[in-house]
Amino acid sequence: MTSRRTFLHTTALSSAALTLSPNVLWSATRPAKDKLGVALVGLGYYSTDLLAPALQKTKNCYLAGIVTGTPEKAEKWKKQYNIPDKNIYSYQTFDQIANNPDIDVIYVVLPPSMHEEYVVRAAKMGKHVWVEKPMAVTAKECQNMIDACAKNKVSLAVGYRLQHEPNTQEWMKGLRDGKIGKIQMVSCSAAYYDARTNHWKQKKEMGGGVMYDMGVYVLQGARLATGEEPIAVTAQQYTSRPDVYKNGLDETTMAQLIFPSGARAAVQTSYGMNMNYLNVTGSKGTLYVEPYSGYNGQKAVWSGNSNKIEHPYEVPSQQTMQMDDDAAAIMNKKPMIAPGEEGLRDIKIVEAIYAAAKSGKEVKIS
């Protein structure tokens, strides 16, 4: 898998020499549509089991095309979703999407090390871009992606599905409204036991490591709960499987964040154990959410109300809501709920956490 990705990553560059300025001009004057066509780039588990089924339920967008390096997958998806041949691309023909009016949005669902390249190339085509989390491996890459989309006048959104989830929005509103007073402490965990040993998540050069993957969820939990950006961090990392998680690759990461208001957060993420919750302590009470970042079943308990579990919204598919929200924002020329800048903020913190874990010292975050 890695060798194929490397080959495709290299050979695809040779097809990038298109004259793209007419497509960028077209992006600014494209006719209005009732539904936007989405092309999924990368047909791994997340695209296959979650995004493609979610796109069968969306109201504002639909699955218009795919990009894959596996002919067998292309044939299977063609039959399953009735995708026209002209909307099926390989990594070598990726840039030809520029000439396809059926495709309005390119959704990059590749290993994080490949995000910057494919987002920038999509932006140069004049296509709107959605990218899975983590946004990229470095803050510099994130900024390059933001700049490319701004320069080419296309929208950029990060796949932070929880920000579109109504139960999450409900507890966020409760915290902003002062339901538990001033936020003092946040504890957030997002972890699962990953038995794999040869996935991109176990490959440092592909953007692997738990802090990039599950770690952005706990950073989101701390940031969304406090409504602030951290100014300093300390961190610790370890592994119980050094034969798998080696050369600085983290299996488990714990970090302590300091916020401008004085609020603190303790976050934990791991590929070596199962945990998933958000606990927020305020001056007047507490909020406990479990599971915090699951695909469904999120429940919140506010202090003084322990006998009543709040789960006001049933959500058949978070991914459907996410893509419908983002498509509506594009069509109505509204801001994205989770724009590129949101992904950049998290990666800046991730970089600080890695630096803090390596040095054993507190690291300031600008």
C-alpha positions as CSV (number, residue, x, y, z in Angstrom):
1,M,0.0,0.0,0.0
2,T,2.8,2.4,0.9
3,S,4.8,1.7,-2.2
4,R,1.7,2.2,-4.4
5,R,0.9,5.5,-2.7
6,T,4.5,6.6,-3.1
7,F,4.4,5.7,-6.8
8,L,1.1,7.5,-7.3
9,H,2.3,10.5,-5.3
10,T,5.3,10.9,-7.5
11,T,3.9,10.1,-10.9
12,A,0.8,12.3,-10.4
13,L,3.1,15.4,-10.3
14,S,3.8,15.0,-14.0
15,S,0.2,15.7,-14.9
16,A,0.0,18.9,-12.9
17,A,1.1,21.2,-15.7
18,L,-2.3,22.3,-16.9
19,T,-3.2,25.9,-17.6
20,L,-5.6,26.5,-14.7
21,S,-6.5,30.2,-14.8
22,P,-9.6,29.7,-17.0
23,N,-10.9,27.2,-14.4
24,V,-10.3,29.6,-11.6
25,L,-12.2,32.3,-13.5
26,W,-15.0,29.8,-14.1
27,S,-15.1,29.1,-10.3
28,A,-16.1,32.7,-9.6
29,T,-18.8,32.7,-12.3
30,R,-20.1,29.2,-12.2
31,P,-23.9,28.8,-12.5
32,A,-26.0,28.1,-9.4
33,K,-26.8,24.5,-8.7
34,D,-29.4,22.8,-6.5
35,K,-26.8,20.1,-5.4
36,L,-23.1,20.2,-5.6
37,G,-21.1,17.3,-7.0
38,V,-18.5,15.8,-4.7
39,A,-15.5,13.7,-5.7
40,L,-13.9,11.6,-3.0
41,V,-10.1,11.3,-3.3
42,G,-9.0,8.1,-1.6
43,L,-11.4,5.2,-1.1
44,G,-10.2,3.7,2.2
45,Y,-12.4,2.8,5.2
46,Y,-13.7,6.3,5.9
47,S,-14.8,7.0,2.3
48,T,-16.2,3.5,1.8
49,D,-18.0,2.9,5.0
50,L,-19.0,6.4,6.1
51,L,-18.7,9.2,3.5
52,A,-20.2,7.4,0.5
53,P,-23.2,6.1,2.4
54,A,-23.7,9.5,3.9
55,L,-23.7,11.1,0.5
56,Q,-26.7,9.0,-0.4
57,K,-28.7,10.9,2.2
58,T,-27.5,14.4,1.6
59,K,-29.8,17.1,0.3
60,N,-27.3,19.7,-0.8
61,C,-24.6,17.5,-2.5
62,Y,-24.1,14.1,-4.0
63,L,-21.4,11.7,-4.9
64,A,-20.4,12.7,-8.4
65,G,-16.9,11.2,-8.8
66,I,-14.0,9.3,-7.3
67,V,-10.2,9.3,-7.4
68,T,-8.5,6.0,-6.8
69,G,-5.3,4.1,-7.7
70,T,-7.0,0.7,-7.6
71,P,-8.9,-0.3,-10.8
72,E,-10.9,-2.9,-8.9
73,K,-12.2,-0.3,-6.5
74,A,-13.1,2.0,-9.4
75,E,-15.2,-0.7,-11.0
76,K,-16.9,-1.6,-7.8
77,W,-17.8,2.0,-7.0
78,K,-19.0,2.6,-10.6
79,K,-21.5,-0.2,-10.3
80,Q,-22.6,0.4,-6.7
81,Y,-23.1,4.2,-7.1
82,N,-23.8,4.5,-10.8
83,I,-20.8,6.8,-11.3
84,P,-20.1,7.7,-15.0
85,D,-16.8,6.7,-16.5
86,K,-16.0,10.3,-17.2
87,N,-16.1,11.1,-13.4
88,I,-13.7,8.3,-12.4
89,Y,-10.1,9.4,-12.1
90,S,-6.7,7.9,-11.1
91,Y,-4.0,9.8,-9.3
92,Q,-2.3,10.3,-12.7
93,T,-5.4,11.9,-14.2
94,F,-6.4,13.9,-11.0
95,D,-5.8,17.3,-12.5
96,Q,-8.2,16.6,-15.4
97,I,-11.0,17.2,-12.9
98,A,-10.5,20.9,-13.7
99,N,-12.4,20.4,-16.9
100,N,-15.3,18.5,-15.4
101,P,-18.3,20.7,-14.5
102,D,-20.0,17.8,-12.7
103,I,-17.5,18.1,-9.8
104,D,-17.8,21.2,-7.6
105,V,-16.1,19.9,-4.5
106,I,-13.0,17.7,-4.1
107,Y,-12.9,15.9,-0.7
108,V,-9.4,14.8,0.2
109,V,-9.5,11.6,2.3
110,L,-5.8,10.6,2.0
111,P,-3.1,10.1,4.6
112,P,-2.2,13.4,6.3
113,S,1.2,13.7,4.6
114,M,-0.6,14.0,1.2
115,H,-3.2,16.6,2.2
116,E,-1.3,19.7,1.3
117,E,-0.4,18.6,-2.2
118,Y,-3.9,17.5,-3.2
119,V,-5.7,20.5,-1.5
120,V,-3.5,23.0,-3.3
121,R,-3.9,21.2,-6.6
122,A,-7.7,21.1,-6.2
123,A,-7.7,24.8,-5.4
124,K,-5.7,25.6,-8.5
125,M,-8.4,23.8,-10.5
126,G,-11.0,26.3,-9.1
127,K,-12.7,23.5,-7.1
128,H,-14.0,23.9,-3.6
129,V,-12.1,21.7,-1.1
130,W,-13.0,19.6,1.9
131,V,-10.2,17.8,3.7
132,E,-10.2,15.2,6.4
133,K,-8.7,15.8,9.8
134,P,-5.9,16.2,10.7
135,M,-5.7,19.0,8.3
136,A,-2.0,18.5,7.6
137,V,1.3,17.5,9.4
138,T,2.6,21.0,10.0
139,A,1.2,24.4,10.5
140,K,3.1,25.7,7.5
141,E,1.3,23.1,5.3
142,C,-2.0,24.2,6.7
143,Q,-1.3,27.8,6.0
144,N,-0.2,27.0,2.4
145,M,-3.6,25.2,1.9
146,I,-5.5,28.2,3.3
147,D,-3.6,30.6,1.1
148,A,-4.1,28.5,-2.1
149,C,-7.8,28.4,-1.6
150,A,-8.0,32.1,-0.8
151,K,-5.9,32.9,-3.9
152,N,-8.1,30.8,-6.1
153,K,-11.4,32.0,-4.5
154,V,-12.6,28.6,-3.4
155,S,-13.9,27.5,-0.1
156,L,-12.0,25.2,2.3
157,A,-13.5,23.2,5.1
158,V,-12.0,20.6,7.5
159,G,-13.9,17.4,8.3
160,Y,-14.7,18.3,11.9
161,R,-18.0,16.4,12.0
162,L,-18.6,17.2,15.7
163,Q,-18.9,20.9,15.1
164,H,-21.9,20.1,12.9
165,E,-23.4,17.6,15.4
166,P,-26.5,19.2,17.1
167,N,-25.9,17.6,20.5
168,T,-22.4,19.1,20.5
169,Q,-23.8,22.4,19.5
170,E,-26.3,22.2,22.3
171,W,-23.8,21.7,25.1
172,M,-21.5,24.3,23.6
173,K,-24.4,26.8,23.8
174,G,-25.1,25.8,27.4
175,L,-21.5,26.5,28.3
176,R,-21.5,29.8,26.5
177,D,-24.7,30.8,28.2
178,G,-23.0,30.2,31.6
179,K,-25.0,27.1,32.6
180,I,-22.1,26.0,34.9
181,G,-20.5,29.4,35.4
182,K,-16.9,30.2,34.6
183,I,-15.1,27.3,33.1
184,Q,-12.2,26.2,35.4
185,M,-11.1,22.7,34.3
186,V,-11.6,20.4,31.3
187,S,-10.7,16.8,31.0
188,C,-11.2,15.1,27.6
189,S,-10.2,11.7,26.3
190,A,-10.5,10.1,22.9
191,A,-8.9,6.7,22.4
192,Y,-9.3,3.2,21.1
193,Y,-7.2,0.1,20.9
194,D,-5.8,-0.2,17.4
195,A,-4.4,-3.7,16.7
196,R,-3.1,-2.8,13.3
197,T,0.7,-2.6,12.8
198,N,1.1,-1.5,9.2
199,H,-1.5,1.2,8.6
200,W,-0.6,4.8,7.7
201,K,-1.4,5.6,11.4
202,Q,1.6,3.6,12.3
203,K,3.9,5.3,9.8
204,K,5.5,8.6,10.8
205,E,6.3,9.6,7.3
206,M,2.6,9.4,6.3
207,G,1.4,11.6,9.2
208,G,0.8,8.8,11.6
209,G,0.8,9.0,15.4
210,V,-2.2,9.3,17.8
211,M,-1.9,13.0,18.5
212,Y,-2.6,13.8,14.8
213,D,-5.5,11.4,14.5
214,M,-7.5,11.1,17.7
215,G,-5.6,13.9,19.4
216,V,-7.3,16.6,17.4
217,Y,-10.6,15.5,19.0
218,V,-9.4,16.2,22.5
219,L,-8.0,19.5,21.5
220,Q,-11.4,20.3,19.9
221,G,-13.0,19.3,23.2
222,A,-10.9,21.6,25.3
223,R,-11.1,24.5,22.8
224,L,-14.9,24.2,22.3
225,A,-15.6,23.9,26.0
226,T,-13.5,26.9,27.0
227,G,-14.2,29.0,24.0
228,E,-10.5,30.0,24.1
229,E,-7.1,29.1,22.5
230,P,-4.4,27.7,24.8
231,I,-1.3,29.8,25.4
232,A,1.0,27.1,26.9
233,V,1.2,23.3,27.1
234,T,3.1,20.5,28.8
235,A,3.0,17.0,27.5
236,Q,4.1,13.3,27.9
237,Q,4.1,10.5,25.4
238,Y,4.8,6.8,25.7
239,T,4.1,3.5,24.0
240,S,3.4,0.0,25.3
241,R,4.3,-1.5,21.8
242,P,7.8,0.0,20.9
243,D,8.1,-2.5,18.0
244,V,5.1,-0.7,16.4
245,Y,5.3,2.8,17.7
246,K,8.9,3.8,17.2
247,N,11.2,6.6,16.0
248,G,9.2,9.2,18.0
249,L,5.7,7.9,16.9
250,D,3.3,8.2,19.7
251,E,0.8,5.5,20.8
252,T,-0.4,7.5,23.9
253,T,-0.2,11.2,24.5
254,M,-1.2,13.2,27.5
255,A,-1.1,17.0,27.5
256,Q,-2.0,19.8,29.9
257,L,-3.2,23.1,28.4
258,I,-3.3,26.6,30.0
259,F,-5.9,29.1,28.7
260,P,-5.9,32.9,28.9
261,S,-8.7,33.0,31.4
262,G,-6.8,30.7,33.8
263,A,-8.8,27.6,32.8
264,R,-6.8,24.4,32.5
265,A,-7.4,21.3,30.4
266,A,-6.0,17.7,30.8
267,V,-6.3,15.8,27.5
268,Q,-5.5,12.1,26.8
269,T,-5.5,10.2,23.5
270,S,-4.3,6.7,22.7
271,Y,-4.2,3.8,20.3
272,G,-3.5,1.5,23.2
273,M,-6.8,1.7,25.3
274,N,-10.4,2.6,25.0
275,M,-11.8,5.9,26.5
276,N,-14.1,8.6,25.2
277,Y,-15.5,11.4,27.4
278,L,-15.6,15.1,28.1
279,N,-15.8,16.5,31.6
280,V,-16.1,20.2,32.2
281,T,-16.0,21.8,35.6
282,G,-17.3,25.4,36.1
283,S,-17.7,27.7,39.1
284,K,-21.4,26.7,39.4
285,G,-21.5,23.1,38.3
286,T,-20.3,20.4,35.8
287,L,-21.0,18.9,32.4
288,Y,-20.2,15.3,31.5
289,V,-20.5,14.0,28.0
290,E,-20.0,10.4,27.0
291,P,-19.3,9.2,24.4
292,Y,-17.8,12.5,23.5
293,S,-16.6,11.9,19.9
294,G,-18.6,8.8,18.9
295,Y,-20.4,8.6,15.6
296,N,-23.7,8.5,17.5
297,G,-25.3,8.2,20.9
298,Q,-23.7,11.3,22.5
299,K,-25.3,12.0,25.9
300,A,-24.7,15.0,28.2
301,V,-25.3,15.2,32.0
302,W,-25.3,18.6,33.7
303,S,-24.7,18.8,37.5
304,G,-27.9,19.0,39.5
305,N,-29.7,17.1,36.8
306,S,-28.0,13.7,37.2
307,N,-31.3,11.8,36.7
308,K,-31.9,13.4,33.3
309,I,-29.6,12.5,30.5
310,E,-29.8,15.1,27.7
311,H,-29.7,13.7,24.2
312,P,-32.2,15.9,22.4
313,Y,-31.2,15.1,18.8
314,E,-31.1,11.8,17.1
315,V,-28.4,12.0,14.4
316,P,-28.5,9.2,11.7
317,S,-25.3,10.4,10.1
318,Q,-22.9,13.1,11.4
319,Q,-21.1,13.0,8.0
320,T,-24.4,13.7,6.2
321,M,-24.9,16.8,8.3
322,Q,-21.3,17.9,7.9
323,M,-21.4,17.7,4.1
324,D,-24.8,19.3,3.8
325,D,-23.8,22.2,6.0
326,D,-20.6,22.7,4.0
327,A,-22.4,22.5,0.7
328,A,-25.1,24.9,1.8
329,A,-22.4,27.4,2.9
330,I,-20.8,27.2,-0.5
331,M,-24.1,27.7,-2.4
332,N,-25.2,30.6,-0.1
333,K,-21.7,32.1,0.0
334,K,-21.6,31.8,3.8
335,P,-18.6,31.0,6.1
336,M,-17.8,27.4,6.8
337,I,-18.5,26.1,10.3
338,A,-15.0,24.5,10.4
339,P,-12.8,26.5,7.9
340,G,-9.1,25.9,7.2
341,E,-8.2,28.2,10.0
342,E,-9.8,25.9,12.5
343,G,-7.6,23.0,11.4
344,L,-4.5,25.3,11.5
345,R,-5.2,26.2,15.2
346,D,-5.2,22.5,16.2
347,I,-2.0,21.7,14.3
348,K,-0.2,24.6,15.9
349,I,-1.1,23.0,19.3
350,V,-0.2,19.5,18.1
351,E,3.3,20.8,17.1
352,A,3.6,22.5,20.6
353,I,2.6,19.2,22.3
354,Y,5.2,17.2,20.4
355,A,7.9,19.8,21.3
356,A,6.8,19.8,25.0
357,A,6.9,16.0,25.2
358,K,10.3,15.9,23.6
359,S,11.8,18.7,25.8
360,G,10.0,17.9,29.1
361,K,9.3,21.6,29.4
362,E,6.4,24.0,29.1
363,V,6.0,25.3,25.5
364,K,4.3,28.6,24.8
365,I,1.8,28.8,21.9
366,S,1.7,32.0,19.9
